[in-house]
Amino acid sequence: VLVETARRFVDAFYRSLAAGERVGAAMLKGQCALAEDTWRAKIMAAGDLHLQDWFVPVLYQEEEDPQLFQILHSDAAKKLMARQRKLSLGDLPSPPKHHFHGRSRELLALERLFHGGAQYVVLRGQGGEGKTELACEAARWLVGSGRFRRAVFVCMEDYSDLRGVLDHLGRQLLPKDSWSIVQFSDLEEALQPVQRALGQERTVIVIDNLETVLPDQEGNVPASAPDVADLFEQCRLLQESAPETRLIFTTREPLPEPFDARKHEIRLGRLARTDAVEL
């Protein structure tokens, strides 16, 4: 069975099971999905590959055809759960309409680094190579699969000082009607409720476009940018107070201490040719 055939079949099969269909009906949905769209791949210099392979998956069934999911959520409950899922992802950008393509090896490498105990991962590559989308897809996957309870997102090019960065973090982690950075006279005081919130629920933080605050090769700091040393110190304090917190940085340039360990860095290049064609 081709990987693409299996992917299309299991997508329809498990969606049908989760909707309360019996196994035989779900099997039929999977076969129909294959029959309705025969495209399977694009072969270089040979064109599209179309197959009639809907009959390849076969169900061997005894007398009973069980309904595996017998209790289904109401529409109101589904809406509530969808809202909770959205809140758990903070200000993470929505997935692209064309879905996520390629980078499966990098996604696996990132997940394995966290599984192995790494507290942060640096995604490094040139502009347009998909660092932000990979970081967001990783965060969506880690939250959706239950490894983390929520994700938050900060794009560094949007802020000129640390108060703005901390305010944005707090608005994603704390009730919006009870949080504002203006309530606090200094950063140390404002950091405390954010630390407590991170300590209560396992969180992955995506900090995007760090190259916008890093010094250039001549040591010049970008104008109207937060001090990167202070930023990294705040990140260190957050992790120290909430050890289960994980950070994903995206940057075009290597990061300075204390986030400069090369074993935590994943370098991105161009998409593989097959992934690029699919995209």
C-alpha positions in Angstrom: 0.0 0.0 0.0 1.4 3.4 -0.9 2.0 5.8 1.9 -0.4 8.3 0.3 -3.1 5.7 -0.1 -2.7 4.7 3.6 -2.8 8.3 4.7 -6.0 9.1 2.8 -7.7 5.9 4.0 -6.9 6.2 7.7 -8.0 9.9 7.7 -11.5 9.0 6.5 -11.6 5.8 8.5 -10.8 7.3 11.9 -12.9 10.4 11.3 -15.9 8.2 10.7 -15.2 6.1 13.8 -14.9 9.2 15.9 -18.2 10.4 14.6 -19.9 7.3 15.9 -20.0 5.1 12.8 -19.5 1.3 13.1 -16.3 -0.3 11.9 -17.8 -1.5 8.6 -19.3 1.9 7.8 -16.0 3.5 8.6 -14.2 1.0 6.3 -16.6 2.0 3.5 -15.9 5.7 4.1 -12.2 5.0 3.7 -12.7 3.1 0.5 -14.9 5.9 -0.9 -12.3 8.5 -0.1 -9.8 6.5 -2.2 -12.2 6.0 -5.1 -13.3 9.6 -5.3 -9.8 11.0 -5.6 -7.4 8.7 -7.5 -4.3 11.1 -7.4 -1.5 9.5 -5.4 1.8 11.3 -6.3 3.6 13.5 -8.8 6.5 11.7 -10.6 9.3 13.9 -11.8 9.3 14.1 -15.6 6.4 11.6 -15.9 3.4 13.5 -14.6 0.7 12.6 -12.1 0.2 9.1 -10.7 -3.4 8.0 -10.5 -4.4 4.7 -9.1 -7.7 2.7 -8.6 -6.6 1.1 -5.3 -9.7 1.6 -3.2 -10.1 -2.2 -3.0 -6.7 -2.8 -1.4 -7.7 -2.2 2.2 -9.8 -5.2 3.2 -11.9 -5.7 6.4 -12.1 -9.2 7.9 -15.0 -9.1 10.4 -16.7 -11.5 12.7 -20.5 -11.3 13.4 -20.5 -8.2 15.5 -19.8 -4.8 14.1 -19.2 -2.6 17.2 -19.8 1.1 17.6 -16.6 2.1 19.3 -17.6 5.6 20.2 -21.1 5.5 21.7 -21.2 8.8 23.6 -20.9 11.8 21.3 -20.6 15.4 22.4 -23.4 17.9 21.7 -22.9 20.8 19.4 -22.8 23.1 22.5 -20.0 21.0 24.0 -18.1 20.9 20.8 -18.2 24.7 20.6 -17.0 24.9 24.2 -14.1 22.5 23.5 -13.2 24.4 20.4 -13.1 27.6 22.3 -10.9 26.0 25.0 -8.5 24.6 22.4 -8.2 28.1 20.9 -7.5 29.7 24.3 -4.9 27.0 25.0 -2.9 28.2 21.9 -2.7 31.8 23.0 -1.8 34.2 20.2 -0.2 31.4 18.1 -0.9 32.2 14.4 -3.6 30.0 12.8 -2.5 27.1 10.6 -2.1 28.1 6.9 -5.0 27.1 4.6 -2.7 24.8 2.6 -1.8 23.0 5.8 1.7 22.1 7.0 4.0 20.5 4.5 7.5 19.0 4.9 9.8 19.5 7.9 8.7 16.2 9.4 12.3 15.3 10.3 12.9 18.7 12.0 9.6 18.4 13.8 10.6 15.0 15.1 14.1 16.3 16.1 12.5 19.1 18.1 10.1 16.7 19.9 13.0 14.4 20.7 15.1 17.2 22.2 12.2 18.1 24.6 11.6 14.5 25.4 15.3 14.1 26.2 15.2 16.9 28.7 16.2 20.0 26.7 14.5 23.2 28.1 14.8 25.1 24.9 15.2 24.6 21.2 16.6 27.1 18.7 15.3 27.0 15.1 17.8 28.7 12.9 17.7 29.5 9.2 17.5 32.2 6.6 14.4 34.3 6.0 11.5 32.5 4.3 12.7 29.0 5.2 9.7 28.3 7.5 11.1 28.8 11.0 8.0 30.5 12.3 5.6 28.0 10.8 7.7 25.0 12.1 7.7 26.5 15.6 4.0 27.1 15.5 3.2 23.6 14.1 5.4 22.1 16.8 3.6 24.1 19.5 0.2 23.1 18.1 1.2 19.4 18.0 2.7 19.4 21.5 -0.5 20.9 23.0 -2.8 18.9 20.8 -1.1 15.6 21.8 -1.3 16.5 25.5 2.4 16.9 26.2 1.7 20.6 27.1 -1.4 22.2 28.4 -1.0 25.5 26.4 1.2 27.5 24.2 2.0 31.3 24.0 3.5 33.3 21.2 5.6 36.4 21.1 7.1 38.1 17.9 10.0 40.2 19.0 9.8 42.6 16.0 6.6 43.9 17.5 8.1 45.2 20.8 10.6 47.9 21.8 10.9 47.1 25.5 10.7 44.2 27.9 7.5 45.6 29.5 5.7 45.1 26.2 7.0 41.5 25.9 6.0 40.6 29.4 2.6 42.3 29.0 1.9 40.2 25.9 2.9 37.0 27.7 0.7 37.9 30.7 -2.3 38.5 28.5 -2.1 35.0 27.1 -1.5 33.3 30.4 -3.7 35.3 32.8 -7.4 36.4 32.7 -7.4 39.5 30.5 -9.8 41.4 32.9 -7.4 41.0 35.8 -4.0 41.5 34.1 -2.2 44.6 32.9 1.5 45.5 33.1 0.6 49.0 34.2 -0.5 47.6 37.6 3.2 47.0 38.5 5.9 49.5 39.2 8.8 47.2 38.1 9.4 44.1 36.0 10.4 41.9 38.9 7.0 42.5 40.5 5.2 42.0 37.2 7.1 38.8 36.6 5.7 37.0 39.6 2.1 36.3 38.4 3.4 35.2 35.1 5.8 32.8 36.9 2.9 31.4 39.0 0.7 30.9 35.9 3.6 29.0 34.2 4.0 26.9 37.3 0.4 25.8 37.3 0.2 24.4 33.7 2.9 23.0 31.5 3.5 25.6 28.8 5.6 25.9 25.6 6.6 29.5 24.7 7.4 30.4 21.1 9.7 33.5 20.8 9.9 34.5 17.2 12.2 36.6 15.1 15.0 37.0 17.6 17.4 38.4 15.0 15.5 41.7 15.3 16.9 42.3 18.7 20.4 40.7 18.3 23.5 42.9 17.8 24.9 42.9 14.2 28.4 41.8 13.3 29.8 45.1 14.4 28.1 44.9 17.8 25.4 47.5 17.0 22.1 46.9 18.7 19.0 47.6 16.6 17.2 50.8 17.4 14.0 50.6 19.5 14.6 46.9 20.4 14.5 45.3 23.9 17.9 44.6 25.4 18.7 41.0 24.5 20.6 40.3 27.7 17.7 41.4 29.8 15.3 39.4 27.6 17.3 36.2 28.1 17.6 36.8 31.8 13.8 37.0 32.0 13.6 33.8 30.0 16.0 32.1 32.4 14.0 33.3 35.4 10.8 32.0 33.9 12.3 28.6 33.4 13.9 28.6 36.8 10.6 29.2 38.5 8.6 26.9 36.2 10.9 24.0 35.3 8.3 22.3 33.1 8.2 25.4 30.7 9.9 24.9 27.3 11.1 27.6 24.9 11.2 27.6 21.1 13.3 30.4 19.6 13.4 31.3 15.9 16.3 33.3 14.6 18.5 33.9 11.6 21.6 34.3 13.7 23.2 32.2 16.5 22.0 33.1 20.0 24.4 34.2 22.7 24.6 32.7 26.2 22.8 31.2 28.0 20.9 29.8 24.9 23.9 29.1 22.7 24.3 25.3 23.1 24.6 23.9 19.5 23.1 20.6 20.6 19.8 22.5 21.1 19.9 24.1 17.6 18.1 22.8 14.6 19.3 24.3 11.3 16.8 24.7 8.5 17.6 24.7 4.8 15.5 24.6 1.8 12.6 22.2 1.6 13.2 18.8 0.2 12.3 18.7 -3.5 9.3 16.4 -3.1 8.0 18.5 -0.2 8.5 21.7 -2.2 6.5 20.2 -5.1 3.7 19.1 -2.8 3.6 22.6 -1.2 
